[in-house]
Amino acid sequence: MNRSLAFSLITILATSLLVGACSSDDTGAPAADAALPSIDATADAGASAADAAPPSIDATVSPMPNRCNAPLVRLRTGPNSECAGGNEHRWPIGLAATDCHGWRAVDTEGSQHDNSANGIVCNADGSFSFTQYPGNLACTGTGNLKTYSLNVCEQDTPPRLYTIALDLTCCSNPDSAECRVGAPSVTVPGGAVFLNGTSCAE
């Protein structure tokens, strides 16, 4: 066989192999890739089945991921001695005793007020307690221990204010659907909340 004939046979063989590799029913994918395992559409972001059903959250609780998210209890504070009306505060529970929950508000004269609290606990008798530090977001200085019971209107500090616990479900029944999980909040002008000195909005 001369060199010219051998070259022609090699060319024909290579062409037939190339055509076979690019046939229309192959789409260029190797056979091993043709049958990939099916993927559940709900898991494409790496979420497990347990993540697909987040805790029930009402419209006033932040549904967005937030480093401050926690089970919440609700208190209301205002100047009415029967605790009618006022501003709501959604408190986080389940924090470490030394974690510092802070909040900021602006009064009607435009002055800013900072407060903070640690030692936030649910008590065995069903009440809710914390130690509050006025004037800062760092839980420093002299704190005031405060305790509230469900639906009991208490004179607060300063004494012109009164506070009532509206919802302590996350204390009394933390596994129930009524225990709301979300970001703590205060419904006061200029209201903002903090965890260990850093804004929960960050």
N, CA and C atoms as an extended XYZ file, in Angstrom:
606
Properties=species:S:1:pos:R:3:atomname:S:1:resname:S:1:resid:I:1 pbc="F F F"
N         0.867       -1.188        0.000 N   MET     1
C         0.000        0.000        0.000 CA  MET     1
C         0.901        1.234        0.000 C   MET     1
N         0.605        2.140       -0.958 N   ASN     2
C         1.440        3.334       -1.009 CA  ASN     2
C         0.974        4.379       -0.005 C   ASN     2
N         1.802        5.395        0.198 N   ARG     3
C         1.499        6.415        1.222 CA  ARG     3
C         0.225        7.176        0.924 C   ARG     3
N        -0.051        7.439       -0.321 N   SER     4
C        -1.245        8.204       -0.717 CA  SER     4
C        -2.503        7.452       -0.355 C   SER     4
N        -2.551        6.147       -0.588 N   LEU     5
C        -3.724        5.335       -0.281 CA  LEU     5
C        -3.915        5.239        1.234 C   LEU     5
N        -2.818        5.052        1.979 N   ALA     6
C        -2.917        4.962        3.438 CA  ALA     6
C        -3.455        6.263        4.020 C   ALA     6
N        -3.004        7.385        3.509 N   PHE     7
C        -3.489        8.689        3.991 CA  PHE     7
C        -4.977        8.839        3.740 C   PHE     7
N        -5.447        8.394        2.564 N   SER     8
C        -6.878        8.482        2.216 CA  SER     8
C        -7.708        7.635        3.156 C   SER     8
N        -7.257        6.422        3.488 N   LEU     9
C        -8.016        5.547        4.398 CA  LEU     9
C        -8.089        6.150        5.797 C   LEU     9
N        -6.993        6.739        6.275 N   ILE    10
C        -6.991        7.372        7.606 CA  ILE    10
C        -7.953        8.544        7.635 C   ILE    10
N        -7.994        9.340        6.565 N   THR    11
C        -8.904       10.498        6.489 CA  THR    11
C       -10.353       10.046        6.534 C   THR    11
N       -10.706        8.998        5.773 N   ILE    12
C       -12.093        8.486        5.734 CA  ILE    12
C       -12.487        7.964        7.107 C   ILE    12
N       -11.590        7.221        7.785 N   LEU    13
C       -11.882        6.662        9.100 CA  LEU    13
C       -12.111        7.776       10.128 C   LEU    13
N       -11.260        8.795       10.131 N   ALA    14
C       -11.400        9.910       11.081 CA  ALA    14
C       -12.694       10.663       10.857 C   ALA    14
N       -13.083       10.862        9.585 N   THR    15
C       -14.324       11.577        9.262 CA  THR    15
C       -15.532       10.807        9.749 C   THR    15
N       -15.544        9.485        9.578 N   SER    16
C       -16.702        8.701       10.005 CA  SER    16
C       -16.829        8.709       11.522 C   SER    16
N       -15.709        8.695       12.245 N   LEU    17
C       -15.763        8.773       13.705 CA  LEU    17
C       -16.296       10.114       14.168 C   LEU    17
N       -15.883       11.198       13.522 N   LEU    18
C       -16.335       12.544       13.870 CA  LEU    18
C       -17.817       12.689       13.623 C   LEU    18
N       -18.320       12.194       12.506 N   VAL    19
C       -19.756       12.274       12.194 CA  VAL    19
C       -20.555       11.494       13.225 C   VAL    19
N       -20.085       10.325       13.624 N   GLY    20
C       -20.787        9.528       14.627 CA  GLY    20
C       -20.854       10.216       15.967 C   GLY    20
N       -19.806       10.949       16.320 N   ALA    21
C       -19.778       11.629       17.615 CA  ALA    21
C       -20.691       12.823       17.658 C   ALA    21
N       -21.079       13.379       16.515 N   CYS    22
C       -21.913       14.596       16.487 CA  CYS    22
C       -23.295       14.319       15.920 C   CYS    22
N       -23.792       13.108       16.031 N   SER    23
C       -25.122       12.807       15.478 CA  SER    23
C       -26.193       13.583       16.225 C   SER    23
N       -27.340       13.818       15.582 N   SER    24
C       -28.360       14.723       16.094 CA  SER    24
C       -29.024       14.235       17.373 C   SER    24
N       -29.020       12.944       17.673 N   ASP    25
C       -29.691       12.488       18.891 CA  ASP    25
C       -28.766       12.479       20.108 C   ASP    25
N       -27.540       12.937       19.967 N   ASP    26
C       -26.582       12.916       21.062 CA  ASP    26
C       -26.501       14.269       21.765 C   ASP    26
N       -26.723       15.363       21.076 N   THR    27
C       -26.654       16.752       21.562 CA  THR    27
C       -25.305       17.091       22.168 C   THR    27
N       -24.288       16.325       21.859 N   GLY    28
C       -22.952       16.670       22.320 CA  GLY    28
C       -22.667       16.266       23.746 C   GLY    28
N       -23.634       15.677       24.468 N   ALA    29
C       -23.405       15.325       25.856 CA  ALA    29
C       -22.911       13.902       25.947 C   ALA    29
N       -21.940       13.622       26.781 N   PRO    30
C       -21.512       12.246       26.992 CA  PRO    30
C       -22.661       11.435       27.571 C   PRO    30
N       -22.636       10.133       27.343 N   ALA    31
C       -23.719        9.275       27.806 CA  ALA    31
C       -23.902        9.376       29.309 C   ALA    31
N       -22.813        9.560       30.046 N   ALA    32
C       -22.908        9.626       31.499 CA  ALA    32
C       -23.694       10.850       31.953 C   ALA    32
N       -23.660       11.922       31.136 N   ASP    33
C       -24.368       13.158       31.501 CA  ASP    33
C       -25.812       13.148       31.042 C   ASP    33
N       -26.198       12.229       30.207 N   ALA    34
C       -27.527       12.262       29.605 CA  ALA    34
C       -28.616       11.980       30.609 C   ALA    34
N       -28.334       11.253       31.686 N   ALA    35
C       -29.366       10.896       32.653 CA  ALA    35
C       -28.969       11.407       34.029 C   ALA    35
N       -29.065       12.726       34.227 N   LEU    36
C       -28.755       13.316       35.526 CA  LEU    36
C       -29.898       13.049       36.494 C   LEU    36
N       -29.617       12.911       37.768 N   PRO    37
C       -30.706       12.685       38.723 CA  PRO    37
C       -31.646       13.879       38.743 C   PRO    37
N       -32.935       13.611       38.942 N   SER    38
C       -33.905       14.712       38.980 CA  SER    38
C       -33.712       15.506       40.257 C   SER    38
N       -33.951       16.811       40.206 N   ILE    39
C       -33.785       17.702       41.351 CA  ILE    39
C       -35.117       18.356       41.646 C   ILE    39
N       -35.552       18.268       42.903 N   ASP    40
C       -36.792       18.896       43.331 CA  ASP    40
C       -36.646       20.409       43.211 C   ASP    40
N       -37.594       21.067       42.562 N   ALA    41
C       -37.504       22.515       42.339 CA  ALA    41
C       -37.431       23.289       43.639 C   ALA    41
N       -38.015       22.755       44.707 N   THR    42
C       -37.990       23.488       45.979 CA  THR    42
C       -36.645       23.412       46.654 C   THR    42
N       -35.774       22.519       46.168 N   ALA    43
C       -34.483       22.371       46.826 CA  ALA    43
C       -33.348       23.004       46.042 C   ALA    43
N       -33.664       23.738       44.943 N   ASP    44
C       -32.587       24.229       44.095 CA  ASP    44
C       -31.763       25.321       44.733 C   ASP    44
N       -32.208       25.900       45.838 N   ALA    45
C       -31.408       26.911       46.531 CA  ALA    45
C       -30.694       26.308       47.732 C   ALA    45
N       -30.685       24.997       47.808 N   GLY    46
C       -30.004       24.351       48.917 CA  GLY    46
C       -30.884       24.201       50.139 C   GLY    46
N       -32.179       24.476       50.019 N   ALA    47
C       -33.064       24.396       51.169 CA  ALA    47
C       -33.523       22.967       51.376 C   ALA    47
N       -33.630       22.560       52.617 N   SER    48
C       -34.143       21.238       52.927 CA  SER    48
C       -35.655       21.306       52.995 C   SER    48
N       -36.302       20.145       53.127 N   ALA    49
C       -37.756       20.123       53.225 CA  ALA    49
C       -38.218       20.885       54.454 C   ALA    49
N       -37.431       20.830       55.529 N   ALA    50
C       -37.807       21.551       56.745 CA  ALA    50
C       -37.775       23.051       56.535 C   ALA    50
N       -36.869       23.525       55.654 N   ASP    51
C       -36.780       24.968       55.389 CA  ASP    51
C       -37.941       25.459       54.544 C   ASP    51
N       -38.606       24.568       53.842 N   ALA    52
C       -39.666       24.978       52.924 CA  ALA    52
C       -40.875       25.507       53.668 C   ALA    52
N       -41.029       25.204       54.946 N   ALA    53
C       -42.186       25.656       55.707 CA  ALA    53
C       -41.711       26.452       56.912 C   ALA    53
N       -41.434       27.778       56.730 N   PRO    54
C       -40.949       28.589       57.845 CA  PRO    54
C       -42.038       28.768       58.890 C   PRO    54
N       -41.668       29.163       60.109 N   PRO    55
C       -42.674       29.375       61.141 CA  PRO    55
C       -43.697       30.401       60.692 C   PRO    55
N       -44.908       30.278       61.191 N   SER    56
C       -45.959       31.227       60.846 CA  SER    56
C       -45.571       32.610       61.349 C   SER    56
N       -45.645       33.602       60.476 N   ILE    57
C       -45.271       34.966       60.838 CA  ILE    57
C       -46.371       35.904       60.367 C   ILE    57
N       -46.874       36.751       61.261 N   ASP    58
C       -47.923       37.670       60.823 CA  ASP    58
C       -47.318       38.848       60.073 C   ASP    58
N       -48.177       39.641       59.444 N   ALA    59
C       -47.705       40.680       58.525 CA  ALA    59
C       -46.877       41.752       59.216 C   ALA    59
N       -47.024       41.906       60.524 N   THR    60
C       -46.293       42.952       61.218 CA  THR    60
C       -44.949       42.478       61.730 C   THR    60
N       -44.614       41.217       61.500 N   VAL    61
C       -43.323       40.686       61.912 CA  VAL    61
C       -42.475       40.480       60.672 C   VAL    61
N       -41.227       40.885       60.726 N   SER    62
C       -40.348       40.781       59.564 CA  SER    62
C       -40.186       39.344       59.096 C   SER    62
N       -40.590       39.016       57.828 N   PRO    63
C       -40.400       37.658       57.328 CA  PRO    63
C       -39.022       37.469       56.704 C   PRO    63
N       -38.243       38.537       56.581 N   MET    64
C       -36.953       38.457       55.916 CA  MET    64
C       -35.894       37.898       56.863 C   MET    64
N       -34.905       37.217       56.317 N   PRO    65
C       -33.814       36.745       57.166 CA  PRO    65
C       -33.167       37.928       57.880 C   PRO    65
N       -32.900       37.786       59.142 N   ASN    66
C       -32.360       38.879       59.940 CA  ASN    66
C       -31.587       38.264       61.085 C   ASN    66
N       -30.374       38.749       61.339 N   ARG    67
C       -29.570       38.159       62.401 CA  ARG    67
C       -30.195       38.354       63.770 C   ARG    67
N       -31.162       39.267       63.896 N   CYS    68
C       -31.826       39.527       65.176 CA  CYS    68
C       -33.094       38.699       65.365 C   CYS    68
N       -33.511       37.931       64.352 N   ASN    69
C       -34.748       37.164       64.450 CA  ASN    69
C       -34.747       36.248       65.673 C   ASN    69
N       -35.911       36.192       66.318 N   ALA    70
C       -36.063       35.377       67.523 CA  ALA    70
C       -37.551       35.185       67.778 C   ALA    70
N       -37.915       34.240       68.632 N   PRO    71
C       -39.306       34.207       69.100 CA  PRO    71
C       -39.595       35.530       69.810 C   PRO    71
N       -40.827       36.021       69.683 N   LEU    72
C       -41.155       37.354       70.184 CA  LEU    72
C       -42.288       37.326       71.207 C   LEU    72
N       -42.214       38.217       72.179 N   VAL    73
C       -43.339       38.519       73.064 CA  VAL    73
C       -43.658       40.001       72.890 C   VAL    73
N       -44.915       40.384       73.186 N   ARG    74
C       -45.337       41.771       72.926 CA  ARG    74
C       -45.760       42.472       74.208 C   ARG    74
N       -45.209       43.666       74.399 N   LEU    75
C       -45.620       44.560       75.477 CA  LEU    75
C       -46.118       45.861       74.866 C   LEU    75
N       -46.970       46.569       75.598 N   ARG    76
C       -47.427       47.887       75.144 CA  ARG    76
C       -47.251       48.877       76.291 C   ARG    76
N       -46.685       50.045       75.975 N   THR    77
C       -46.403       51.066       76.980 CA  THR    77
C       -46.994       52.401       76.543 C   THR    77
N       -47.587       53.107       77.498 N   GLY    78
C       -48.141       54.428       77.209 CA  GLY    78
C       -48.478       55.160       78.488 C   GLY    78
N       -49.021       56.386       78.367 N   PRO    79
C       -49.305       57.197       79.552 CA  PRO    79
C       -50.639       56.888       80.218 C   PRO    79
N       -51.465       56.041       79.611 N   ASN    80
C       -52.781       55.735       80.159 CA  ASN    80
C       -52.656       54.749       81.322 C   ASN    80
N       -53.231       55.095       82.475 N   SER    81
C       -53.088       54.265       83.679 CA  SER    81
C       -53.812       52.930       83.572 C   SER    81
N       -54.647       52.783       82.545 N   GLU    82
C       -55.319       51.496       82.326 CA  GLU    82
C       -54.709       50.755       81.137 C   GLU    82
N       -53.564       51.261       80.675 N   CYS    83
C       -52.811       50.646       79.564 CA  CYS    83
C       -53.610       50.605       78.264 C   CYS    83
N       -54.493       51.582       78.092 N   ALA    84
C       -55.232       51.692       76.832 CA  ALA    84
C       -54.369       52.490       75.857 C   ALA    84
N       -54.077       51.912       74.716 N   GLY    85
C       -53.243       52.591       73.737 CA  GLY    85
C       -51.784       52.586       74.146 C   GLY    85
N       -50.980       53.247       73.342 N   GLY    86
C       -49.555       53.299       73.600 CA  GLY    86
C       -48.760       52.678       72.463 C   GLY    86
N       -47.486       52.455       72.699 N   ASN    87
C       -46.593       51.905       71.686 CA  ASN    87
C       -46.255       50.450       72.004 C   ASN    87
N       -46.168       49.650       70.952 N   GLU    88
C       -45.834       48.240       71.127 CA  GLU    88
C       -44.341       48.010       71.008 C   GLU    88
N       -43.877       47.057       71.778 N   HIS    89
C       -42.482       46.615       71.734 CA  HIS    89
C       -42.500       45.102       71.606 C   HIS    89
N       -41.919       44.606       70.524 N   ARG    90
C       -41.789       43.156       70.336 CA  ARG    90
C       -40.408       42.758       70.816 C   ARG    90
N       -40.388       42.006       71.904 N   TRP    91
C       -39.152       41.631       72.578 CA  TRP    91
C       -38.668       40.260       72.121 C   TRP    91
N       -37.346       40.112       71.924 N   PRO    92
C       -36.803       38.792       71.585 CA  PRO    92
C       -36.603       37.954       72.845 C   PRO    92
N       -36.894       36.662       72.749 N   ILE    93
C       -36.568       35.759       73.850 CA  ILE    93
C       -35.625       34.678       73.320 C   ILE    93
N       -35.018       33.959       74.237 N   GLY    94
C       -34.086       32.912       73.839 CA  GLY    94
C       -32.664       33.411       73.642 C   GLY    94
N       -32.400       34.676       73.969 N   LEU    95
C       -31.043       35.210       73.866 CA  LEU    95
C       -30.206       34.729       75.050 C   LEU    95
N       -28.900       34.829       74.920 N   ALA    96
C       -28.028       34.586       76.067 CA  ALA    96
C       -28.271       35.691       77.093 C   ALA    96
N       -28.059       35.385       78.360 N   ALA    97
C       -28.324       36.358       79.431 CA  ALA    97
C       -27.548       37.651       79.240 C   ALA    97
N       -26.372       37.551       78.619 N   THR    98
C       -25.533       38.740       78.439 CA  THR    98
C       -25.805       39.472       77.125 C   THR    98
N       -26.609       38.886       76.226 N   ASP    99
C       -26.939       39.590       74.980 CA  ASP    99
C       -27.711       40.856       75.306 C   ASP    99
N       -27.396       41.913       74.586 N   CYS   100
C       -27.983       43.225       74.869 CA  CYS   100
C       -28.941       43.641       73.745 C   CYS   100
N       -30.233       43.716       74.069 N   HIS   101
C       -31.271       44.183       73.138 CA  HIS   101
C       -31.454       45.686       73.366 C   HIS   101
N       -31.192       46.476       72.326 N   GLY   102
C       -31.323       47.921       72.457 CA  GLY   102
C       -32.406       48.477       71.551 C   GLY   102
N       -32.946       49.629       71.912 N   TRP   103
C       -33.928       50.283       71.056 CA  TRP   103
C       -33.809       51.803       71.173 C   TRP   103
N       -34.162       52.463       70.088 N   ARG   104
C       -34.037       53.915       69.982 CA  ARG   104
C       -35.377       54.494       69.555 C   ARG   104
N       -35.724       55.646       70.107 N   ALA   105
C       -36.954       56.340       69.737 CA  ALA   105
C       -36.696       57.834       69.725 C   ALA   105
N       -37.557       58.554       69.042 N   VAL   106
C       -37.485       60.018       68.983 CA  VAL   106
C       -38.792       60.563       69.544 C   VAL   106
N       -38.704       61.451       70.538 N   ASP   107
C       -39.932       61.975       71.148 CA  ASP   107
C       -40.537       63.100       70.315 C   ASP   107
N       -41.659       63.644       70.776 N   THR   108
C       -42.399       64.662       70.008 CA  THR   108
C       -41.612       65.957       69.846 C   THR   108
N       -40.593       66.160       70.661 N   GLU   109
C       -39.755       67.356       70.546 CA  GLU   109
C       -38.500       67.093       69.714 C   GLU   109
N       -38.387       65.874       69.168 N   GLY   110
C       -37.255       65.549       68.314 CA  GLY   110
C       -36.031       65.026       69.047 C   GLY   110
N       -36.154       64.807       70.361 N   SER   111
C       -35.018       64.291       71.128 CA  SER   111
C       -34.931       62.771       70.990 C   SER   111
N       -33.709       62.290       70.860 N   GLN   112
C       -33.473       60.851       70.711 CA  GLN   112
C       -33.314       60.206       72.077 C   GLN   112
N       -33.937       59.035       72.253 N   HIS   113
C       -33.840       58.298       73.511 CA  HIS   113
C       -33.365       56.875       73.227 C   HIS   113
N       -32.284       56.472       73.886 N   ASP   114
C       -31.758       55.118       73.760 CA  ASP   114
C       -32.013       54.352       75.051 C   ASP   114
N       -32.364       53.075       74.892 N   ASN   115
C       -32.543       52.172       76.025 CA  ASN   115
C       -32.024       50.804       75.622 C   ASN   115
N       -31.711       50.000       76.613 N   SER   116
C       -31.260       48.639       76.325 CA  SER   116
C       -31.641       47.730       77.478 C   SER   116
N       -31.569       46.421       77.216 N   ALA   117
C       -31.933       45.452       78.250 CA  ALA   117
C       -31.190       44.144       78.013 C   ALA   117
N       -30.867       43.468       79.105 N   ASN   118
C       -30.344       42.112       79.020 CA  ASN   118
C       -31.029       41.274       80.095 C   ASN   118
N       -30.595       40.031       80.251 N   GLY   119
C       -31.274       39.156       81.203 CA  GLY   119
C       -32.737       38.973       80.849 C   GLY   119
N       -33.039       38.912       79.553 N   ILE   120
C       -34.428       38.804       79.074 CA  ILE   120
C       -34.873       37.350       79.226 C   ILE   120
N       -35.854       37.109       80.100 N   VAL   121
C       -36.249       35.729       80.404 CA  VAL   121
C       -37.761       35.574       80.560 C   VAL   121
N       -38.219       34.353       80.296 N   CYS   122
C       -39.562       33.919       80.652 CA  CYS   122
C       -39.440       33.232       82.011 C   CYS   122
N       -40.276       33.597       82.943 N   ASN   123
C       -40.213       33.040       84.288 CA  ASN   123
C       -41.145       31.839       84.448 C   ASN   123
N       -40.861       31.016       85.440 N   ALA   124
C       -41.637       29.787       85.668 CA  ALA   124
C       -43.105       30.082       85.956 C   ALA   124
N       -43.403       31.256       86.516 N   ASP   125
C       -44.798       31.585       86.829 CA  ASP   125
C       -45.550       32.169       85.635 C   ASP   125
N       -44.893       32.206       84.458 N   GLY   126
C       -45.548       32.717       83.248 CA  GLY   126
C       -45.291       34.179       82.976 C   GLY   126
N       -44.588       34.858       83.859 N   SER   127
C       -44.284       36.278       83.648 CA  SER   127
C       -43.032       36.425       82.786 C   SER   127
N       -42.728       37.670       82.459 N   PHE   128
C       -41.620       38.001       81.560 CA  PHE   128
C       -40.787       39.095       82.216 C   PHE   128
N       -39.461       38.926       82.234 N   SER   129
C       -38.590       39.879       82.926 CA  SER   129
C       -37.385       40.279       82.088 C   SER   129
N       -36.839       41.435       82.419 N   PHE   130
C       -35.583       41.901       81.838 CA  PHE   130
C       -35.013       42.995       82.735 C   PHE   130
N       -33.735       43.284       82.543 N   THR   131
C       -33.100       44.399       83.251 CA  THR   131
C       -32.845       45.497       82.231 C   THR   131
N       -33.454       46.681       82.472 N   GLN   132
C       -33.393       47.780       81.508 CA  GLN   132
C       -32.362       48.829       81.940 C   GLN   132
N       -31.622       49.328       80.926 N   TYR   133
C       -30.598       50.352       81.139 CA  TYR   133
C       -30.978       51.591       80.336 C   TYR   133
N       -31.324       52.689       81.005 N   PRO   134
C       -31.697       53.906       80.280 CA  PRO   134
C       -30.482       54.657       79.760 C   PRO   134
N       -30.646       55.296       78.598 N   GLY   135
C       -29.624       56.206       78.092 CA  GLY   135
C       -28.532       55.607       77.248 C   GLY   135
N       -28.562       54.300       76.985 N   ASN   136
C       -27.523       53.706       76.154 CA  ASN   136
C       -28.016       52.429       75.486 C   ASN   136
N       -27.259       51.987       74.481 N   LEU   137
C       -27.591       50.773       73.730 CA  LEU   137
C       -26.668       49.620       74.101 C   LEU   137
N       -25.882       49.782       75.167 N   ALA   138
C       -24.839       48.819       75.495 CA  ALA   138
C       -25.071       48.067       76.800 C   ALA   138
N       -26.231       48.261       77.426 N   CYS   139
C       -26.534       47.589       78.700 CA  CYS   139
C       -25.479       47.908       79.759 C   CYS   139
N       -25.132       49.178       79.847 N   THR   140
C       -24.157       49.613       80.846 CA  THR   140
C       -24.816       50.573       81.826 C   THR   140
N       -24.223       50.688       82.998 N   GLY   141
C       -24.765       51.568       84.020 CA  GLY   141
C       -25.621       50.775       84.995 C   GLY   141
N       -26.521       51.481       85.660 N   THR   142
C       -27.400       50.845       86.643 CA  THR   142
C       -28.689       50.408       85.965 C   THR   142
N       -28.988       49.134       86.035 N   GLY   143
C       -30.183       48.606       85.394 CA  GLY   143
C       -31.359       48.494       86.344 C   GLY   143
N       -32.562       48.507       85.777 N   ASN   144
C       -33.806       48.346       86.539 CA  ASN   144
C       -34.455       47.027       86.139 C   ASN   144
N       -34.667       46.132       87.102 N   LEU   145
C       -35.348       44.878       86.816 CA  LEU   145
C       -36.835       45.149       86.649 C   LEU   145
N       -37.398       44.674       85.541 N   LYS   146
C       -38.823       44.859       85.263 CA  LYS   146
C       -39.452       43.497       84.973 C   LYS   146
N       -40.654       43.293       85.511 N   THR   147
C       -41.374       42.032       85.317 CA  THR   147
C       -42.819       42.334       84.975 C   THR   147
N       -43.340       41.621       83.962 N   TYR   148
C       -44.715       41.834       83.516 CA  TYR   148
C       -45.433       40.501       83.365 C   TYR   148
N       -46.717       40.523       83.662 N   SER   149
C       -47.570       39.340       83.507 CA  SER   149
C       -48.630       39.629       82.464 C   SER   149
N       -49.109       38.574       81.818 N   LEU   150
C       -50.074       38.714       80.727 CA  LEU   150
C       -51.326       39.457       81.181 C   LEU   150
N       -51.683       40.494       80.423 N   ASN   151
C       -52.914       41.275       80.616 CA  ASN   151
C       -52.991       41.998       81.965 C   ASN   151
N       -51.853       42.217       82.608 N   VAL   152
C       -51.821       42.962       83.872 CA  VAL   152
C       -51.145       44.302       83.607 C   VAL   152
N       -51.868       45.405       83.837 N   CYS   153
C       -51.337       46.742       83.612 CA  CYS   153
C       -50.491       47.160       84.811 C   CYS   153
N       -49.210       47.474       84.551 N   GLU   154
C       -48.271       47.817       85.618 CA  GLU   154
C       -47.756       49.243       85.443 C   GLU   154
N       -47.621       49.965       86.549 N   GLN   155
C       -46.952       51.262       86.473 CA  GLN   155
C       -45.481       51.010       86.179 C   GLN   155
N       -44.929       51.774       85.254 N   ASP   156
C       -43.581       51.525       84.769 CA  ASP   156
C       -42.620       52.542       85.357 C   ASP   156
N       -41.403       52.530       84.868 N   THR   157
C       -40.396       53.531       85.210 CA  THR   157
C       -39.981       54.225       83.921 C   THR   157
N       -40.122       55.535       83.801 N   PRO   158
C       -40.611       56.480       84.803 CA  PRO   158
C       -42.099       56.257       85.115 C   PRO   158
N       -42.562       56.706       86.295 N   PRO   159
C       -43.915       56.385       86.775 CA  PRO   159
C       -45.055       57.000       85.974 C   PRO   159
N       -44.768       57.880       85.036 N   ARG   160
C       -45.839       58.424       84.199 CA  ARG   160
C       -46.240       57.444       83.094 C   ARG   160
N       -45.507       56.347       82.985 N   LEU   161
C       -45.793       55.339       81.964 CA  LEU   161
C       -46.361       54.069       82.587 C   LEU   161
N       -47.158       53.351       81.789 N   TYR   162
C       -47.774       52.095       82.222 CA  TYR   162
C       -47.566       51.066       81.108 C   TYR   162
N       -47.306       49.838       81.525 N   THR   163
C       -46.999       48.778       80.558 CA  THR   163
C       -47.840       47.542       80.830 C   THR   163
N       -48.253       46.895       79.744 N   ILE   164
C       -49.009       45.653       79.831 CA  ILE   164
C       -48.418       44.637       78.858 C   ILE   164
N       -48.379       43.381       79.273 N   ALA   165
C       -47.949       42.302       78.378 CA  ALA   165
C       -49.164       41.850       77.575 C   ALA   165
N       -49.089       41.991       76.247 N   LEU   166
C       -50.206       41.631       75.363 CA  LEU   166
C       -50.131       40.191       74.877 C   LEU   166
N       -48.927       39.665       74.717 N   ASP   167
C       -48.761       38.315       74.166 CA  ASP   167
C       -47.471       37.705       74.698 C   ASP   167
N       -47.613       36.675       75.525 N   LEU   168
C       -46.466       35.950       76.060 CA  LEU   168
C       -46.487       34.495       75.597 C   LEU   168
N       -47.105       34.242       74.441 N   THR   169
C       -47.245       32.876       73.936 CA  THR   169
C       -45.901       32.179       73.784 C   THR   169
N       -44.891       32.900       73.312 N   CYS   170
C       -43.582       32.263       73.114 CA  CYS   170
C       -42.936       31.884       74.433 C   CYS   170
N       -43.422       32.442       75.540 N   CYS   171
C       -42.978       31.998       76.860 CA  CYS   171
C       -43.771       30.782       77.310 C   CYS   171
N       -45.100       30.874       77.199 N   SER   172
C       -45.965       29.819       77.736 CA  SER   172
C       -46.092       28.612       76.825 C   SER   172
N       -46.006       28.824       75.513 N   ASN   173
C       -46.207       27.723       74.560 CA  ASN   173
C       -45.304       27.933       73.342 C   ASN   173
N       -43.993       27.814       73.523 N   PRO   174
C       -43.052       28.164       72.448 CA  PRO   174
C       -43.157       27.304       71.192 C   PRO   174
N       -43.720       26.109       71.295 N   ASP   175
C       -43.815       25.224       70.132 CA  ASP   175
C       -45.106       25.408       69.339 C   ASP   175
N       -45.974       26.308       69.791 N   SER   176
C       -47.252       26.493       69.105 CA  SER   176
C       -47.107       27.386       67.879 C   SER   176
N       -48.063       27.264       66.957 N   ALA   177
C       -48.057       28.100       65.751 CA  ALA   177
C       -48.255       29.566       66.098 C   ALA   177
N       -48.818       29.856       67.264 N   GLU   178
C       -49.067       31.246       67.663 CA  GLU   178
C       -47.811       31.946       68.173 C   GLU   178
N       -46.747       31.198       68.412 N   CYS   179
C       -45.482       31.813       68.821 CA  CYS   179
C       -44.840       32.410       67.575 C   CYS   179
N       -44.828       33.713       67.488 N   ARG   180
C       -44.322       34.411       66.307 CA  ARG   180
C       -42.811       34.580       66.364 C   ARG   180
N       -42.163       34.354       65.216 N   VAL   181
C       -40.719       34.505       65.105 CA  VAL   181
C       -40.428       35.599       64.089 C   VAL   181
N       -39.563       36.523       64.439 N   GLY   182
C       -39.224       37.606       63.519 CA  GLY   182
C       -38.246       38.557       64.166 C   GLY   182
N       -38.100       39.718       63.561 N   ALA   183
C       -37.186       40.727       64.101 CA  ALA   183
C       -37.900       41.533       65.179 C   ALA   183
N       -37.246       41.801       66.292 N   PRO   184
C       -37.831       42.675       67.312 CA  PRO   184
C       -38.139       44.051       66.723 C   PRO   184
N       -39.091       44.758       67.327 N   SER   185
C       -39.451       46.080       66.802 CA  SER   185
C       -40.069       46.936       67.897 C   SER   185
N       -40.064       48.240       67.645 N   VAL   186
C       -40.757       49.197       68.501 CA  VAL   186
C       -41.579       50.107       67.599 C   VAL   186
N       -42.842       50.333       67.981 N   THR   187
C       -43.716       51.172       67.147 CA  THR   187
C       -43.731       52.593       67.693 C   THR   187
N       -42.568       53.227       67.661 N   VAL   188
C       -42.443       54.611       68.111 CA  VAL   188
C       -41.764       55.395       66.999 C   VAL   188
N       -41.972       56.719       66.949 N   PRO   189
C       -41.318       57.517       65.918 CA  PRO   189
C       -39.804       57.345       65.972 C   PRO   189
N       -39.197       57.165       64.807 N   GLY   190
C       -37.756       56.978       64.741 CA  GLY   190
C       -37.287       55.697       65.376 C   GLY   190
N       -38.195       54.736       65.544 N   GLY   191
C       -37.873       53.500       66.238 CA  GLY   191
C       -36.850       52.651       65.494 C   GLY   191
N       -35.896       52.104       66.228 N   ALA   192
C       -34.897       51.194       65.670 CA  ALA   192
C       -34.477       50.242       66.776 C   ALA   192
N       -34.098       49.032       66.384 N   VAL   193
C       -33.665       48.049       67.375 CA  VAL   193
C       -32.236       47.600       67.083 C   VAL   193
N       -31.558       47.139       68.127 N   PHE   194
C       -30.150       46.786       68.062 CA  PHE   194
C       -29.917       45.477       68.815 C   PHE   194
N       -28.886       44.768       68.409 N   LEU   195
C       -28.439       43.586       69.144 CA  LEU   195
C       -26.958       43.744       69.398 C   LEU   195
N       -26.602       43.789       70.677 N   ASN   196
C       -25.208       43.974       71.086 CA  ASN   196
C       -24.564       45.188       70.416 C   ASN   196
N       -25.352       46.268       70.327 N   GLY   197
C       -24.852       47.540       69.824 CA  GLY   197
C       -24.914       47.724       68.322 C   GLY   197
N       -25.288       46.687       67.561 N   THR   198
C       -25.351       46.787       66.103 CA  THR   198
C       -26.800       46.790       65.657 C   THR   198
N       -27.145       47.688       64.741 N   SER   199
C       -28.512       47.820       64.269 CA  SER   199
C       -29.009       46.518       63.637 C   SER   199
N       -30.237       46.150       63.954 N   CYS   200
C       -30.839       44.956       63.363 CA  CYS   200
C       -31.192       45.178       61.907 C   CYS   200
N       -31.132       46.409       61.434 N   ALA   201
C       -31.422       46.702       60.036 CA  ALA   201
C       -30.210       46.447       59.147 C   ALA   201
N       -29.054       46.233       59.717 N   GLU   202
C       -27.818       46.044       58.938 CA  GLU   202
C       -27.679       44.594       58.510 C   GLU   202
